Amino acid sequence: MKIPRDIDASDLIRALRILGYDSVRQSGSHIRLTTTMGGTHHVTVPNQRPLKTGTLLGGVLKPVAAHHKLTVEELLAKLDL
C-alpha cells in the first residue's frame, strides 16, 4: 500500500465528498466532516499542507475505510488518491 505523501487537507476533503462527507464545522485548524452514508460517521481533518502520513492514515483513512467496510487500498482507489 502506497500512502500519498503530498496531499493537502483541501484535496482530501474534496475526495471524501465521493463518500458523502461534507464539512459541518471548523474549530481552529481542524475541519469536521460528516456523512450519513452507511450510518452517521464523523471524521476530523487537520488543515495542513501537506498532511502528515501518520495523521492521514491513522486519523482519517483507516476510520473512513472501516466505516464503509473497505480496505485502505480500496478506499484510496475509490477516492483516486
C-alpha positions in Angstrom: 0.0 0.0 0.0 1.4 3.4 -1.0 0.2 6.3 1.1 0.1 9.6 -0.8 2.8 11.9 0.7 1.8 15.3 -0.9 -1.9 15.5 -0.2 -3.4 18.7 1.3 -6.4 18.8 3.6 -8.4 20.6 0.9 -7.6 17.8 -1.6 -8.6 15.1 0.9 -11.9 16.9 1.8 -12.7 17.2 -1.9 -12.0 13.5 -2.5 -14.1 12.4 0.6 -17.2 14.1 -1.0 -17.5 10.9 -3.1 -18.5 9.1 0.0 -20.9 11.8 1.1 -18.7 13.6 3.6 -19.5 17.3 4.0 -17.8 19.9 6.1 -20.0 20.7 9.1 -17.8 23.0 11.2 -14.3 24.2 11.7 -12.6 24.8 15.0 -9.2 26.5 14.6 -7.2 24.4 12.2 -9.4 21.3 12.3 -12.3 20.6 10.0 -15.1 18.3 11.0 -16.6 16.2 8.2 -19.8 14.1 8.5 -21.5 11.5 6.3 -24.8 9.7 6.6 -24.0 7.0 4.0 -24.0 3.7 5.8 -24.9 5.4 9.1 -23.6 8.6 10.6 -19.9 9.0 10.7 -17.7 11.9 11.7 -14.0 12.4 11.0 -11.8 15.4 11.8 -9.1 16.6 9.3 -6.4 19.0 10.3 -6.0 21.8 7.9 -2.3 21.2 7.0 -0.3 21.4 3.8 0.7 18.6 3.3 -0.9 16.2 5.8 1.5 14.1 7.8 1.3 10.4 6.7 0.6 9.1 10.2 -2.3 11.6 10.6 -3.6 10.8 7.1 -3.5 7.0 7.6 -4.4 6.6 11.3 -6.7 9.6 11.8 -8.6 9.7 8.5 -8.2 6.8 6.1 -8.4 3.9 8.5 -11.6 5.1 10.3 -13.3 6.0 6.9 -12.3 2.7 5.4 -13.6 0.8 8.4 -16.9 2.7 8.4 -17.5 2.0 4.7 -16.3 -1.6 5.1 -13.4 -1.2 2.7 -9.7 -1.8 3.0 -7.4 1.3 2.9 -6.2 0.2 -0.6 -9.8 0.0 -1.9 -10.6 3.4 -0.3 -7.5 5.0 -1.9 -8.6 3.6 -5.3 -12.2 4.8 -4.8 -11.0 8.3 -3.9 -8.4 8.3 -6.7 -5.6 9.3 -4.4 
